[in-house]
Each structure stands twice: as C-alpha cells, then as structure tokens.
C-alpha cells in the first residue's frame, strides 16, 4: 500500500494548528534546530522562537490544550482542572 499521502499529511501540514503542532514537536521531541524547522514549516525563525516560548508558558500555566481555539480550550481546561 502506498502511504505517500499519509506521510505528506504529517510532513506538510496545511492547517494552522497542525503546522504549529508539528513544528513544536520537531523542536521538543526531535531536537531539531529552529532555523531548519522554520524553513520546513514556513515560519520566520523569530516567530517560531516566540511560539516555543508561548508553548512553554501554556504548560507552566497548566493549560493542557494550547492548540485548540480559545472557547473550546477554556471548556476543556476546566474539565481537566476538575479531575
């Protein structure tokens, strides 16, 4: 079975939150350089650096869903906070 389309989905994401996720994953999990990641996903290196800082801040604030739109994120955050 040819999985080229499936690979492309992960390597060339088109949706904003998916692109952010994959870029941050490349930085935190794969340990890749910001310059390389920014080029792959179409970001300025300074924008990606800001995204990394904001992501860290979300986790420190116990905001477990930083990629979801704001209204849904608040709902999910309150659900997780009660557990």
Secondary structure, 3 states (H helix, E strand, C coil): CCCHHHHHHHHCCCCHHHHHHHHHHHHHCCCCCHHHHHHHHCCCHHHHHHHHHHHHHHHHCCCCCCCCCHHHHHHHHHHHHHC
